[in-house]
Amino acid sequence: MDEIEKYSRIKFLPRTTQRCYLNITKDDGCYFNSGDNCFQIISLGVGCRDFGTILHELLHVFGFEHEHNRPDRDEYLVIHWENIEEEHKIQFEELEVSKYKWNGFQIDYESIMMYDSYSFSKNDLMTIERKDGGELVRKNKLSEMDKEKLREL
């Protein structure tokens, strides 16, 4: 939370009587769920409590989407659908331009919101490949572009 506050005008406060709030739980898995515009949930279950995962899930609250879901991702990435676990294919669907908040930004391979090249692989083969030949690795800190986006909020 400190990291987000450092690069934005966002301030996290303990809930008192607010109707709208963020609930952070320890349910199974790592996920963000926006029940409505007023009540949002982040689950940080077992294996989800490292700095990078927490920061990734918190950014979802502020409209950050996965970089590999960008409307223009096919210009930069190849999604290997045949290597993705069936139940996780939804994680790789491309967003519509109208539903993507950051259309003015270039793709950010260093973003904490970018999955690594082997995310949800069912066979240890790449699920996301960079067209320029680079490999995507999991990040544990904000990229410069992540910080720039936070400053725009």
C-alpha positions as CSV (number, residue, x, y, z in Angstrom):
1,M,0.0,0.0,0.0
2,D,2.9,2.3,0.8
3,E,4.3,1.7,-2.7
4,I,1.0,2.8,-4.3
5,E,0.7,5.8,-2.1
6,K,4.2,6.9,-2.9
7,Y,3.5,7.1,-6.7
8,S,-0.1,8.4,-6.6
9,R,-2.6,10.6,-4.8
10,I,-4.2,7.4,-3.4
11,K,-4.4,7.1,0.4
12,F,-5.4,3.8,2.1
13,L,-7.3,4.3,5.4
14,P,-8.7,1.8,7.9
15,R,-12.4,1.3,7.4
16,T,-14.7,2.9,10.0
17,T,-18.2,3.5,8.7
18,Q,-17.6,3.9,5.0
19,R,-20.1,2.2,2.7
20,C,-17.5,1.7,0.0
21,Y,-14.4,-0.2,0.9
22,L,-11.8,-2.8,-0.1
23,N,-11.9,-6.1,1.8
24,I,-8.6,-8.0,1.9
25,T,-9.1,-11.7,2.8
26,K,-7.1,-14.9,3.0
27,D,-9.4,-17.0,0.8
28,D,-8.1,-19.7,-1.5
29,G,-5.8,-18.3,-4.2
30,C,-4.8,-14.9,-5.4
31,Y,-7.5,-12.8,-7.0
32,F,-9.3,-9.6,-7.2
33,N,-13.1,-9.4,-7.4
34,S,-15.1,-6.3,-8.0
35,G,-18.5,-7.1,-6.6
36,D,-19.7,-3.6,-7.6
37,N,-18.1,-0.2,-7.8
38,C,-18.4,0.2,-4.0
39,F,-17.3,-3.1,-2.5
40,Q,-14.1,-4.9,-3.7
41,I,-12.3,-8.0,-2.5
42,I,-8.7,-9.1,-2.8
43,S,-7.8,-12.6,-1.7
44,L,-4.3,-13.3,-0.6
45,G,-4.4,-17.0,0.2
46,V,-1.5,-19.3,0.8
47,G,1.4,-18.6,-1.7
48,C,0.0,-15.1,-2.5
49,R,1.6,-13.0,0.2
50,D,4.8,-11.9,-1.5
51,F,5.3,-8.2,-2.3
52,G,4.9,-8.6,-6.0
53,T,1.6,-10.5,-5.8
54,I,0.1,-8.2,-3.3
55,L,1.0,-5.1,-5.4
56,H,-0.3,-6.8,-8.5
57,E,-3.7,-7.5,-6.9
58,L,-3.9,-4.0,-5.4
59,L,-3.4,-2.4,-8.8
60,H,-6.5,-4.3,-10.1
61,V,-8.5,-2.2,-7.7
62,F,-7.5,0.9,-9.5
63,G,-8.3,-0.3,-13.0
64,F,-5.0,-1.9,-14.0
65,E,-5.5,-4.9,-16.3
66,H,-2.9,-7.5,-17.2
67,E,-0.6,-6.3,-20.0
68,H,-1.1,-9.5,-21.9
69,N,-4.9,-8.7,-22.2
70,R,-4.3,-5.4,-23.9
71,P,-6.4,-4.8,-27.1
72,D,-3.2,-4.5,-29.1
73,R,-1.3,-7.4,-27.5
74,D,-1.2,-9.4,-30.8
75,E,1.2,-6.8,-32.2
76,Y,3.7,-7.7,-29.4
77,L,2.8,-11.2,-28.1
78,V,1.9,-14.6,-29.3
79,I,-0.5,-16.5,-27.0
80,H,0.0,-20.2,-27.1
81,W,-3.5,-21.3,-26.3
82,E,-2.6,-25.0,-26.8
83,N,-0.3,-24.8,-23.8
84,I,-2.7,-23.1,-21.4
85,E,-4.6,-25.0,-18.7
86,E,-8.2,-25.1,-19.8
87,E,-9.6,-23.5,-16.6
88,H,-7.2,-20.6,-16.9
89,K,-7.8,-19.6,-20.6
90,I,-10.1,-16.8,-19.5
91,Q,-7.0,-15.1,-18.0
92,F,-5.6,-14.7,-21.5
93,E,-8.6,-13.2,-23.3
94,E,-8.0,-9.9,-25.1
95,L,-9.8,-6.8,-23.8
96,E,-11.9,-4.5,-26.0
97,V,-10.5,-1.1,-26.6
98,S,-13.4,0.5,-24.8
99,K,-12.7,-1.5,-21.6
100,Y,-8.9,-0.8,-21.5
101,K,-7.9,2.2,-19.5
102,W,-4.4,2.7,-20.8
103,N,-4.7,2.8,-24.6
104,G,-2.3,5.7,-24.8
105,F,0.6,3.7,-23.3
106,Q,2.9,1.3,-25.1
107,I,3.1,-2.3,-24.0
108,D,5.2,-2.7,-20.8
109,Y,7.1,-5.9,-20.6
110,E,8.5,-4.8,-17.2
111,S,5.0,-4.2,-15.7
112,I,4.1,-6.0,-12.5
113,M,0.8,-6.6,-14.4
114,M,2.5,-8.8,-17.1
115,Y,2.4,-12.6,-16.6
116,D,5.5,-14.5,-17.2
117,S,6.1,-16.6,-20.3
118,Y,5.0,-19.9,-18.6
119,S,2.0,-18.7,-16.6
120,F,-0.7,-21.5,-16.3
121,S,1.2,-23.8,-18.6
122,K,-0.2,-27.3,-18.7
123,N,2.9,-28.8,-20.3
124,D,5.9,-26.6,-19.2
125,L,5.9,-24.9,-22.6
126,M,5.4,-21.1,-23.1
127,T,2.0,-19.7,-22.9
128,I,3.0,-16.1,-23.7
129,E,5.8,-15.4,-26.2
130,R,7.3,-12.0,-27.0
131,K,7.4,-11.4,-30.8
132,D,10.8,-9.7,-30.3
133,G,12.2,-13.0,-28.9
134,G,12.5,-11.8,-25.3
135,E,11.2,-13.9,-22.3
136,L,8.7,-12.5,-19.8
137,V,9.7,-13.0,-16.2
138,R,7.6,-12.4,-13.1
139,K,8.1,-8.9,-11.6
140,N,8.2,-8.0,-7.9
141,K,8.2,-4.2,-8.3
142,L,6.5,-1.5,-10.2
143,S,7.9,-0.6,-13.6
144,E,8.5,3.0,-14.5
145,M,5.4,2.9,-16.7
146,D,3.3,1.4,-13.8
147,K,4.5,4.4,-11.7
148,E,3.5,6.8,-14.5
149,K,0.0,5.3,-14.7
150,L,-0.4,5.6,-10.9
151,R,0.6,9.3,-11.2
152,E,-2.3,9.7,-13.7
153,L,-4.9,8.4,-11.3
